[in-house]
Amino acid sequence: MDWVHIFSAVTTTVATVVLAAFNIKYVRLVRKMLISAHRPEIIVDYKWIELLSSLKTGDSFCSL
């Protein structure tokens, strides 16, 4: 019966290490998601048709 105790201790140790590794990866993922959720995002867009027509006529073009 001594081998049963050794096997269960080794199995418990391996399972604990694997679970700890998954938890560390999960915490890092959640931290990255929270940081990216609160990071400002700037989107710049322009209209191709108006830009091309202003370039042909020589007028300046700026639209937000």
C-alpha positions in Angstrom: 0.0 0.0 0.0 3.0 2.3 0.2 3.2 2.8 -3.6 -0.5 4.0 -3.5 0.4 6.9 -1.2 3.5 7.8 -3.3 1.4 7.7 -6.5 -1.3 9.8 -5.1 1.2 12.4 -3.8 2.9 12.6 -7.2 -0.4 12.9 -9.0 -1.6 15.6 -6.6 1.7 17.5 -7.1 1.6 17.3 -10.9 -2.0 18.4 -11.0 -1.3 21.3 -8.6 1.6 22.5 -10.8 -0.5 22.2 -14.0 -3.4 24.1 -12.4 -1.0 26.8 -11.2 0.4 27.3 -14.7 -3.1 27.6 -16.2 -4.1 30.1 -13.5 -1.0 32.2 -14.2 -1.7 32.2 -17.9 -5.4 33.2 -17.2 -4.4 36.0 -14.9 -2.1 37.4 -17.5 -4.8 37.2 -20.2 -7.3 39.0 -18.0 -4.8 41.7 -17.2 -4.0 42.2 -20.9 -7.8 42.4 -21.7 -8.4 45.0 -18.9 -5.5 47.1 -20.1 -6.7 47.0 -23.7 -10.3 47.7 -22.7 -9.2 51.0 -21.1 -6.7 52.1 -23.7 -8.0 54.9 -25.9 -8.5 54.1 -29.5 -8.2 56.8 -32.2 -9.8 56.1 -35.5 -9.0 58.3 -38.4 -11.1 58.1 -41.5 -11.4 60.1 -44.7 -13.6 60.0 -47.8 -11.7 58.9 -50.9 -14.0 60.6 -53.4 -13.8 64.0 -51.7 -10.0 63.6 -51.3 -9.5 62.7 -54.9 -11.7 65.5 -56.2 -9.9 68.1 -54.0 -6.5 66.9 -55.3 -7.7 67.3 -58.9 -9.0 70.9 -58.3 -6.0 71.9 -56.1 -8.1 72.8 -53.1 -7.1 72.0 -49.6 -8.9 69.1 -47.9 -9.3 68.5 -44.2 -12.3 66.6 -42.7 -12.8 65.0 -39.4 
